[in-house]
Amino acid sequence: MKKVNIKTSLLQVFLIVTICFTDIKLQAQSESELIASHYVFPAFSIATVKMKDGNEGKAMMNYNMLTEEMIFEKDGIMLAVDSLISIDTIYLESRQFIPHNKMFYEVLVIAPVSLFMQHRCNLISAGSPAGYGGTTETGAATSRSSLTNSGRAYKLTLPSEYHVTFASQFWIRRDDIFYKANTNRQIMKILPEKSKDMKQFMKQNKLDLKNADDLIKLVIRINEMLR
């Protein structure tokens, strides 16, 4: 009968279990980091920056929803775009972003009645619990400040102990004035003269205004109504 070294066998089993556990842990960590992503795009890519004076430049960019800044990468360092007043448009991943109120809005529809998306998110830290399983706004603000001050908010992913919830908002621009456009009521107030037609169009097409594609359809229809 072949002799088996019990110590060796136990060691092999331990190593196999450890390797499997480590693989599962790394996979879970990777999934957590993906969930905690606070950038609009999964990776930085080359963007074209068009200035108001007509000049253009290129840089590796991505939009940070947590700090609401356009971030560019230079020599391995993440920096926020400043001097927004001199920028006309940033073209990134076949999408357009314009500066507004110290941040950037994504352009969804350009017309007499235009549509924009303000990309933003809320940050929830596992270490900031509140009553009944909630979280405190103060804790979230502290976590945001801590991450920003340490520079970790500019990394592509957040640590796994943070959870990101999307809180993007839509804006309609009419006559150079921006109006919130996140609910039926808000949109109807922007164009009260077309509210009846809009309600009918929304009902016929079963539009969900929380969906960007549906809101785009509505704004395109609004511009057709105003011709």
LINRASUL-V827266 format. One line per field, one symbol per residue. ss: DSSP state (H for helix, E for strand, L for the rest). burial: 1 if it has 9 or more other ideal C-beta (glycine too) atoms within 8 Angstrom, else 0. A space follows every 10 residues. Layout:
ss=???
burial=???
//
This chain:
ss=LLLLLHHHHH HHHHHHHHHH HHHHHHHHHH HHHHHLLLEL LLLLEEEEEE ELLLLEEEEE EEEELLLLEE EEEELLEEEE LLLHHHEEEE EELLEEEEEE LLEEEEEEEL LLEEEEEELL EEEEELLLEL HHHLELHHHH HHHHHHHHHH LHHHLLLLLL LEEEEELLEE EEEELLEEEE LLLHHHHHHH LHHHHHHHHH HHHHHLLLLL LHHHHHHHHH HHHHHLL
burial=0000000010 0000000000 0000000010 0110011110 1001101111 1000000011 1111111111 1110000011 1001001011 1100011110 0011111110 0011111111 1111100111 0000110011 0111001100 0011000100 0111000111 1111000010 1000011101 1001100110 1100001010 0001111111 1110100
//
